[in-house]
Each structure stands twice: as C-alpha cells, then as structure tokens.
Amino acid sequence: MVAHIQTIAFSGVEALPIDVQVHLAPGQNAFTVVGLPDKSVAESRERVRSALAAIGLGLPHERITINLSPADLPKEGSHYDLPIALGLIVSMGGLAQADIDGHVVMGEQPGIVAAPDILQAINHLRGSQLLPPPAPEDPAPETPHPDMADIRGQQQSRLALEVTAAGGHNLLMSGPPGAGKSMLAARLPSLLPTLSPAERLEISIIESLSSRRGGVRMANQRSFRAPHHSASLAALVGGGRLAKPGEISLAHTGVLFLDELPEFSHQALDALRQPIETGRVEVARADAHVSYQAQFQLVAAMNPCRCGHADDADLACHRLPLCRQDYLARVSGPLLDHFDIRIDVPPVSLAKMIGDEKGENSAEIAARVVAARQRQIDRQGCLNARLDGDRLRATARPDQAGQGILDHLVEESAVTARGFNRILRVALTLADLSSRAEIGRSDIATAMAWRRLASVAKT
C-alpha cells in the first residue's frame, strides 16, 4: 500500500509543497528515507520509531520506503516527522487515506492545531477528539537598549541620530577613537518605534531560517547587528550551501552597524549597495536561488585615518597625509554616496564626561521620532529615506529662502543627482521633526553640511 501526505519545505521565505509517499513492500524489515533529505530528516526514522512505540504501535515487518517528492528540493528540519508517522499509520490501516486528504501536516505552522502526541493527532483526524489551537507563547522579556541619556555632549551627533531614526536614513560617523561613535550607534534602536505584528513575523521567519538550533521565539524588538570587520561576503549578505540569510537580512527593520568601515573587504562592502536601494537581497547558489528581505538602516563608523589621530598634530603618525588618503580609499565613492548623513564626531572633554549634566533620554526623543514617522506615513505611505522621483519633488517643497540655496547648489553642480535627492530627504525629515509643511533654509543648510563630511572624499 502507498500512502500520501502533503507537507511543506522551506526555501528561503517560500513554503513549497512536498508529497510524502510511504511504501510498504514485502522484504526484510528496513526503514529508508529518500528524496535528498538532510541528516536531520534521515534521523526521523529513529524519532518516528520511538514515537510509535510510546503509544503501543510497532513498525510492520516489511520494507518501508519514505519518498519525499520532488527529490531535487533540499529538505531539512524535524517537521517531517509527523507526516512520515501519519503516513506509516495510514499504510498500516490505522487511518484511512481520506482522513488525511486535504490536510497539510508539519511540525509547526501558525494557525493549525498542535497535537501533544501521535495518538491525539490520530483521534483528531478521525473526529473522535477535537484539539484546540495552541495558546500563543508569551514573548520573551525585552532587554532594554542603551539610553541616549548616557551620551555626554555631542549635541550635533545627537541631532543627526534623531534625524536618522525619524527618516529611516543611513548614517556615517567619522572621528578619533573614544569619541563615542559606537555608543551613539548602539542607542539608535532605542529611538525606533515598536515592531508591528507584520514586522515581528517577518523578523521571526528570517531568524528561524538562520538558526541552527531550535526554540526560535517571536521577535519583540528591532535588531541591532554589529558584525566584525573580518566578516565574509556570505556572512554579510547570505550564502552557504543552503543559501542562509546573512547579517543584512537579520537586521531587517532594524540597524546594521559596521564599525571600522574601511577594514571590511571591498567585495563585502560593494555587495551592500543593491540591498540598500531595494530593501531585498538575492542569494544565488548552484542548487538554490533565494530572495530575502533586507530593509535595514545602515550605520557605519570610521576613524579619520588608520592611526585614528589625523586631526591631532600631537598624536598623528608620520605618514600623513598619505595615511589618511590610503585609509579613505578603501571605501568606494558609490558606497559613500548611499549615506544620507555624514558627520564628524569630535572627542568629548573629560570634564563633560565625568560631569552630572545629562541630555534627553531615549523615550523623549523617540516620541518625536514616532510623530515624525507617522507624519510621513500619512503623507506619502513611506519614510522619507524611501521617497524618490516625482513624489520626492512634489513633497519636499522648500520656502523661498530654501529654494534659493537649492538653485545655487544646482548651478554649482556641487553634488550628484543622487546626492541632491538625499539632501532633500534629510531636509524634509528635519522639517517633519518640527511639524512644518515647508522645508526651511536651515533644514537645507544642515542637510548640505551633513553631506560634506570633512574627513571623507568629496561626493
């Protein structure tokens, strides 16, 4: 007898149909799983054998072949155990094929019933026992993000971080070691809105695909990913034999922080350009081609040169200015052009560092960020960082003084077309934070200043 049960395989974020065929044939007692299974699937033989024995059922004294079709689709995970077990029970006469037709059976899936054991699953399919839907799992307690109140001084950097959060912009910080670049970056998630239910599900799916261990819980806060500069191309954008998601996808809806930006490989950095623009990444391998979501905010930090003290004559090395030029040349101009905001982060005096004066805390700033974001969503359906083309021109309306600065900028051809658009987006976010309908002269002047980072090559 041949039994058929429908289940699914995951390829990236896609759920693809799999037909589990159970064959019982005369011959010696053997249990074989075929159809390009992963080791975890092949090991289902012992798990199924133990589960059936626990309810008093033994395997038939025949040759058992489990065929997972189509055979060319990679399969991994333990969620094939239940369809294999139920297929065996159908083949043994414990269930009718009609009882399982029209069902998709797997270990876990939102919106289905969860049977504590195989016996209750059989009774549910027979109609003799009704299993309730599983109760939602309590979210894990949140680990609070570091607070902005810990930052001393750095008023310009604090404003830039607020604008970054409000408009969904990308931020590049340059400054000497110890200036506070990493501290600022780590506090960006504390300024972002709480996750929506759809965002929680998207992040949880990506995390479950990347995890090599069980027990992935629903995400309850935005990600902050900070890979080391030795990270490979596959680690950043995704890859490997099964095309797993990389750091940029794990940072979806959150923050990807690249410290020591010039120390990353050229190949890895240039691979970020397309996902920054599209919000997705295509991972192509010989046996898999997967598209992952990767809509993240990129925050990067760098020193002004390799020794980090190019702006301090007392501490700078003897190789200036060649040291600075060689160091900055490691980051391509096209990648730099993707940063909406570029700021210098100066060192803070020791007196301010040990003083009692504190700035605004994250909750106060986050309230303004949420209001500015809601203003953008109501007006255009997306954040300013994603606004482009005619919609950007129609939305980013400067007042008379602001238009004068823009006209001069166009006449001087001081920036690329992409750079001009990024200036408009940042200026629009500054206006949104102040609840103004028009972009003012100061908004445009600030956005222009943030595009002309002194320690970075000109756009």
C-alpha positions as CSV (number, residue, x, y, z in Angstrom):
1,M,0.0,0.0,0.0
2,V,1.1,3.6,-0.7
3,A,0.0,6.4,1.5
4,H,0.3,10.1,0.5
5,I,0.5,13.1,2.9
6,Q,1.1,16.7,2.0
7,T,3.7,18.8,3.9
8,I,6.0,21.7,3.0
9,A,9.6,22.5,2.6
10,F,11.1,26.0,3.3
11,S,13.3,27.5,0.6
12,G,14.3,30.9,2.0
13,V,11.0,32.5,2.9
14,E,9.0,30.4,0.5
15,A,6.9,27.4,1.6
16,L,7.0,24.8,-1.2
17,P,4.7,21.7,-1.3
18,I,6.2,18.3,-0.6
19,D,4.5,15.0,-1.2
20,V,5.4,12.3,1.4
21,Q,4.9,8.9,0.0
22,V,5.0,5.8,2.3
23,H,5.6,2.4,0.6
24,L,5.2,-0.9,2.3
25,A,6.7,-3.8,0.3
26,P,7.5,-7.4,1.0
27,G,11.0,-7.9,2.2
28,Q,13.3,-7.6,5.2
29,N,12.5,-5.2,8.0
30,A,14.1,-1.9,6.7
31,F,13.3,1.8,7.0
32,T,14.6,4.1,4.3
33,V,14.1,7.8,3.7
34,V,14.9,9.0,0.1
35,G,14.4,12.3,-1.8
36,L,17.6,14.4,-1.0
37,P,16.9,14.6,2.8
38,D,19.2,16.5,5.2
39,K,20.8,14.5,8.1
40,S,18.1,15.8,10.4
41,V,15.4,14.3,8.1
42,A,17.1,11.0,7.7
43,E,17.3,10.7,11.5
44,S,13.5,10.9,11.6
45,R,13.5,7.1,11.3
46,E,14.5,6.7,15.0
47,R,12.3,9.5,16.2
48,V,9.2,8.1,14.4
49,R,10.0,4.6,15.7
50,S,10.2,5.9,19.3
51,A,7.0,7.9,19.0
52,L,5.0,5.0,17.7
53,A,6.4,2.7,20.3
54,A,5.4,5.2,23.0
55,I,1.7,4.7,22.0
56,G,2.0,0.9,21.7
57,L,2.5,0.7,17.9
58,G,5.3,-1.2,16.3
59,L,6.7,-0.9,12.8
60,P,5.4,-3.5,10.3
61,H,7.7,-6.4,9.4
62,E,8.0,-5.2,5.8
63,R,10.4,-3.0,3.9
64,I,9.4,0.7,4.5
65,T,10.4,3.4,2.0
66,I,9.6,7.1,2.6
67,N,9.9,9.1,-0.6
68,L,10.0,12.9,-0.2
69,S,9.0,14.4,-3.6
70,P,10.2,16.3,-5.5
71,A,13.6,14.8,-4.9
72,D,15.6,17.8,-6.2
73,L,14.4,20.1,-3.5
74,P,16.7,20.3,-0.4
75,K,14.9,19.3,2.8
76,E,15.9,19.8,6.4
77,G,14.4,20.0,9.8
78,S,12.3,17.8,12.1
79,H,8.9,19.0,10.9
80,Y,8.7,16.0,8.5
81,D,8.4,13.6,11.5
82,L,4.7,13.9,11.8
83,P,3.7,13.4,8.1
84,I,6.1,10.4,8.0
85,A,4.5,8.9,11.1
86,L,0.9,9.5,9.9
87,G,1.8,8.1,6.5
88,L,3.0,5.0,8.2
89,I,-0.2,4.7,10.2
90,V,-2.3,5.0,7.1
91,S,-0.2,2.3,5.4
92,M,-0.8,0.1,8.4
93,G,-4.5,0.7,8.4
94,G,-4.8,2.8,11.5
95,L,-6.1,5.8,9.5
96,A,-7.9,6.0,6.1
97,Q,-6.3,7.9,3.3
98,A,-9.5,10.0,3.1
99,D,-8.9,11.1,6.7
100,I,-5.7,13.0,5.8
101,D,-6.6,14.2,2.3
102,G,-6.9,17.9,2.2
103,H,-4.5,18.4,5.2
104,V,-1.1,19.9,5.2
105,V,0.9,18.2,8.0
106,M,4.0,19.5,9.6
107,G,5.7,20.0,12.9
108,E,4.7,23.7,13.3
109,Q,2.7,26.3,11.4
110,P,0.7,29.4,12.5
111,G,-3.0,28.8,12.7
112,I,-3.0,25.0,13.0
113,V,-3.7,22.7,15.9
114,A,-0.8,21.2,17.8
115,A,-1.1,17.6,19.0
116,P,0.9,16.7,22.1
117,D,1.4,13.1,20.7
118,I,0.6,11.0,17.7
119,L,-2.4,9.3,19.4
120,Q,-4.2,12.6,19.8
121,A,-3.3,13.5,16.2
122,I,-5.0,10.3,15.0
123,N,-8.1,10.9,17.2
124,H,-8.4,14.4,15.9
125,L,-8.2,13.2,12.2
126,R,-10.8,10.5,13.0
127,G,-13.1,13.1,14.6
128,S,-13.2,11.4,18.0
129,Q,-11.2,14.2,19.7
130,L,-11.1,17.9,18.9
131,L,-7.8,19.6,19.5
132,P,-7.9,23.3,20.3
133,P,-5.5,25.8,18.6
134,P,-2.2,26.2,20.6
135,A,-2.1,29.1,23.0
136,P,0.2,32.0,21.9
137,E,3.5,31.9,23.6
138,D,4.4,34.7,26.0
139,P,7.0,37.0,24.5
140,A,10.5,36.8,26.0
141,P,11.3,39.7,28.3
142,E,12.8,42.5,26.5
143,T,16.4,43.5,27.1
144,P,16.3,47.3,27.1
145,H,18.5,49.1,24.6
146,P,21.1,51.6,25.9
147,D,19.7,55.0,26.6
148,M,20.6,58.3,25.0
149,A,20.8,59.9,28.5
150,D,24.2,58.2,28.7
151,I,25.7,60.3,26.0
152,R,27.5,63.4,27.3
153,G,27.8,66.4,25.0
154,Q,27.7,65.6,21.2
155,Q,24.7,67.9,20.5
156,Q,25.2,67.8,16.7
157,S,25.7,64.0,16.8
158,R,22.6,63.5,18.9
159,L,20.5,65.6,16.4
160,A,21.9,63.6,13.5
161,L,20.9,60.3,15.2
162,E,17.4,61.6,15.8
163,V,17.0,62.6,12.2
164,T,18.4,59.2,11.2
165,A,15.8,57.5,13.2
166,A,12.9,59.7,12.1
167,G,13.5,59.4,8.4
168,G,15.0,55.9,8.1
169,H,18.3,57.3,6.8
170,N,21.8,55.8,6.6
171,L,24.4,57.4,8.8
172,L,28.2,57.6,8.6
173,M,30.2,58.8,11.6
174,S,33.9,59.7,11.5
175,G,36.0,60.6,14.5
176,P,39.0,59.6,16.6
177,P,39.0,56.5,18.8
178,G,37.0,57.1,22.0
179,A,34.8,59.9,20.6
180,G,31.6,57.9,21.2
181,K,30.7,56.6,17.7
182,S,29.9,53.1,18.9
183,M,27.9,54.4,21.8
184,L,25.8,56.6,19.5
185,A,25.1,53.7,17.1
186,A,24.1,51.3,19.9
187,R,21.4,53.8,21.0
188,L,19.7,54.2,17.7
189,P,17.3,51.2,18.2
190,S,16.1,52.9,21.4
191,L,14.7,55.7,19.2
192,L,12.8,53.5,16.8
193,P,9.1,52.6,17.1
194,T,8.0,49.3,18.5
195,L,7.5,46.5,16.0
196,S,4.2,46.0,14.2
197,P,2.8,42.4,14.2
198,A,3.7,42.0,10.5
199,E,7.3,43.1,11.2
200,R,7.6,40.7,14.1
201,L,6.6,37.8,11.9
202,E,9.0,38.9,9.1
203,I,11.9,39.0,11.5
204,S,11.0,35.8,13.2
205,I,10.8,33.9,9.9
206,I,14.3,35.2,8.9
207,E,15.8,34.3,12.3
208,S,14.3,30.8,12.2
209,L,15.8,30.2,8.8
210,S,19.3,31.3,10.0
211,S,19.2,29.4,13.3
212,R,21.0,26.1,13.6
213,R,19.2,25.3,16.9
214,G,15.6,25.1,17.9
215,G,13.5,27.3,20.1
216,V,13.4,30.5,18.0
217,R,10.9,32.8,19.6
218,M,8.8,35.6,18.1
219,A,10.9,38.8,17.8
220,N,9.9,41.5,20.2
221,Q,12.3,44.3,19.4
222,R,14.2,45.7,16.4
223,S,17.5,44.1,15.7
224,F,20.9,45.6,16.2
225,R,23.5,43.7,14.2
226,A,27.2,44.6,14.5
227,P,29.3,42.1,12.6
228,H,33.1,42.2,13.0
229,H,35.1,43.7,10.1
230,S,36.5,40.3,9.3
231,A,33.0,39.0,8.3
232,S,32.9,37.4,4.9
233,L,30.7,38.3,2.0
234,A,28.5,35.3,2.7
235,A,28.2,36.2,6.4
236,L,27.0,39.7,5.4
237,V,24.7,39.2,2.5
238,G,23.8,35.5,3.0
239,G,25.1,32.3,1.4
240,G,26.5,28.9,2.2
241,R,25.3,25.5,0.9
242,L,21.7,26.2,1.7
243,A,21.7,30.0,1.0
244,K,21.1,31.0,4.6
245,P,20.2,34.7,5.3
246,G,23.1,37.0,6.3
247,E,23.6,39.9,8.6
248,I,21.8,42.4,6.4
249,S,18.6,40.2,6.5
250,L,18.9,39.6,10.2
251,A,19.0,43.4,10.5
252,H,15.7,43.7,8.6
253,T,13.6,46.6,10.1
254,G,16.5,47.3,12.5
255,V,20.0,48.6,12.4
256,L,23.1,47.2,10.8
257,F,26.2,48.7,12.4
258,L,29.6,48.4,10.6
259,D,32.4,49.6,12.9
260,E,35.8,50.3,11.3
261,L,34.1,50.6,7.9
262,P,37.3,50.7,5.8
263,E,38.5,47.5,7.4
264,F,35.7,45.4,5.7
265,S,36.6,43.8,2.4
266,H,35.9,45.7,-0.8
267,Q,33.8,42.9,-2.1
268,A,31.6,42.7,1.1
269,L,31.0,46.5,1.2
270,D,30.2,46.8,-2.5
271,A,27.7,44.0,-2.2
272,L,25.6,46.2,0.2
273,R,24.8,48.8,-2.4
274,Q,22.0,46.9,-4.1
275,P,20.2,45.8,-0.9
276,I,20.4,49.4,0.4
277,E,18.5,50.6,-2.6
278,T,15.9,47.8,-3.0
279,G,15.4,46.5,0.6
280,R,16.0,42.9,-0.6
281,V,19.0,40.7,-1.4
282,E,19.2,37.9,-4.0
283,V,21.3,34.9,-2.8
284,A,22.1,32.7,-5.8
285,R,23.8,29.3,-5.4
286,A,24.0,26.2,-7.7
287,D,21.1,24.5,-6.0
288,A,19.2,27.5,-4.5
289,H,18.1,31.0,-5.6
290,V,16.5,32.8,-2.7
291,S,15.3,36.4,-2.2
292,Y,15.5,37.7,1.4
293,Q,14.1,40.9,2.9
294,A,16.8,43.3,3.9
295,Q,15.3,46.7,4.7
296,F,17.7,47.9,7.3
297,Q,19.2,51.2,8.4
298,L,23.0,51.2,7.8
299,V,25.1,53.0,10.4
300,A,28.8,53.0,10.0
301,A,31.8,54.4,11.9
302,M,35.3,55.0,10.9
303,N,38.5,56.8,12.1
304,P,39.8,59.7,10.1
305,C,42.9,57.6,9.2
306,R,44.4,54.2,10.2
307,C,46.1,55.6,13.3
308,G,42.9,57.5,14.2
309,H,44.5,60.8,15.0
310,A,44.8,62.6,11.7
311,D,43.2,65.7,13.2
312,D,45.5,65.9,16.2
313,A,49.0,67.1,15.3
314,D,50.4,65.8,18.7
315,L,49.2,62.2,18.2
316,A,49.2,61.8,14.4
317,C,51.6,59.4,12.8
318,H,54.4,60.5,10.5
319,R,52.7,59.2,7.3
320,L,50.2,62.0,7.0
321,P,48.6,62.9,4.6
322,L,49.3,59.5,2.8
323,C,47.9,57.6,5.8
324,R,44.5,59.4,5.5
325,Q,44.3,59.0,1.7
326,D,45.1,55.3,1.8
327,Y,42.6,54.6,4.6
328,L,39.7,56.5,3.0
329,A,40.4,55.0,-0.4
330,R,39.3,51.6,1.0
331,V,35.7,52.7,0.9
332,S,34.3,53.3,-2.6
333,G,32.7,56.5,-3.7
334,P,29.4,54.8,-4.8
335,L,29.0,53.3,-1.3
336,L,29.7,56.6,0.4
337,D,27.1,58.2,-1.8
338,H,24.5,55.9,-0.1
339,F,24.9,57.6,3.2
340,D,22.3,60.3,3.6
341,I,24.0,61.8,6.7
342,R,27.8,62.0,7.2
343,I,29.0,63.7,10.4
344,D,32.3,64.3,12.2
345,V,32.1,63.1,15.9
346,P,34.6,65.1,17.9
347,P,36.1,63.9,21.2
348,V,34.3,65.0,24.3
349,S,36.3,66.7,27.1
350,L,36.9,64.8,30.2
351,A,35.1,67.5,32.3
352,K,31.9,66.8,30.3
353,M,32.4,63.0,30.5
354,I,32.5,63.0,34.3
355,G,30.0,65.8,34.8
356,D,26.5,65.3,36.1
357,E,24.8,67.0,33.1
358,K,22.7,64.6,31.1
359,G,20.9,65.1,27.8
360,E,17.4,64.0,26.8
361,N,16.6,60.3,27.4
362,S,15.6,58.0,24.6
363,A,11.9,58.0,25.5
364,E,11.6,61.8,25.0
365,I,13.4,61.6,21.6
366,A,11.5,58.5,20.5
367,A,8.2,60.4,21.0
368,R,9.3,63.0,18.4
369,V,10.6,60.3,16.1
370,V,7.3,58.4,16.2
371,A,5.3,61.6,15.5
372,A,7.6,62.5,12.5
373,R,7.3,58.9,11.1
374,Q,3.6,59.0,11.4
375,R,3.5,62.3,9.5
376,Q,5.5,60.7,6.7
377,I,3.3,57.6,6.5
378,D,0.1,59.7,6.5
379,R,1.5,62.0,3.7
380,Q,3.3,59.6,1.4
381,G,2.9,56.0,2.7
382,C,6.6,55.5,3.3
383,L,9.5,57.0,5.2
384,N,11.5,59.9,3.7
385,A,14.5,57.7,3.0
386,R,12.4,55.6,0.6
387,L,10.9,58.7,-1.2
388,D,12.1,59.1,-4.7
389,G,11.5,60.6,-8.2
390,D,8.5,62.9,-8.8
391,R,7.0,62.1,-5.4
392,L,10.1,63.5,-3.7
393,R,10.0,66.7,-5.7
394,A,6.3,67.1,-5.1
395,T,6.6,66.5,-1.3
396,A,9.9,68.3,-0.5
397,R,8.7,71.8,-1.1
398,P,11.1,74.5,0.1
399,D,10.2,78.0,1.1
400,Q,11.6,80.9,-0.8
401,A,14.9,81.1,1.1
402,G,15.4,77.4,0.9
403,Q,14.8,77.4,-2.9
404,G,17.5,79.9,-3.3
405,I,20.1,77.6,-1.7
406,L,18.9,74.7,-3.9
407,D,19.2,76.8,-7.0
408,H,22.7,77.8,-6.1
409,L,23.6,74.1,-5.4
410,V,22.3,73.1,-8.9
411,E,24.2,75.9,-10.6
412,E,27.5,74.9,-8.9
413,S,26.9,71.2,-9.7
414,A,28.4,70.5,-6.2
415,V,26.7,67.1,-5.8
416,T,25.5,64.2,-7.9
417,A,21.8,63.8,-8.7
418,R,21.6,61.1,-6.0
419,G,23.3,63.4,-3.5
420,F,20.8,66.2,-4.3
421,N,17.9,63.8,-3.6
422,R,19.5,62.8,-0.3
423,I,19.8,66.4,0.7
424,L,16.1,66.9,0.0
425,R,15.1,63.8,2.0
426,V,17.2,64.8,5.1
427,A,15.9,68.4,4.9
428,L,12.3,67.0,4.7
429,T,12.9,64.9,7.8
430,L,14.2,67.9,9.7
431,A,11.0,69.8,8.8
432,D,8.9,66.8,9.8
433,L,10.5,66.8,13.2
434,S,9.5,70.4,13.6
435,S,6.0,69.8,12.2
436,R,6.5,72.2,9.3
437,A,4.9,71.8,5.9
438,E,7.7,73.5,4.0
439,I,11.4,72.9,4.1
440,G,13.3,75.9,5.5
441,R,16.6,77.4,4.8
442,S,18.2,76.0,8.0
443,D,16.9,72.5,7.1
444,I,18.6,72.5,3.7
445,A,21.8,74.1,5.1
446,T,22.0,71.4,7.8
447,A,21.4,68.6,5.2
448,M,24.1,70.1,3.0
449,A,26.6,70.3,5.8
450,W,26.0,66.6,6.6
451,R,26.7,65.7,3.0
452,R,30.1,67.5,3.1
453,L,31.9,65.5,5.7
454,A,35.4,67.0,6.0
455,S,37.2,63.7,6.5
456,V,35.6,61.9,3.6
457,A,36.4,62.4,-0.1
458,K,34.1,64.8,-1.9
459,T,30.9,63.4,-3.5
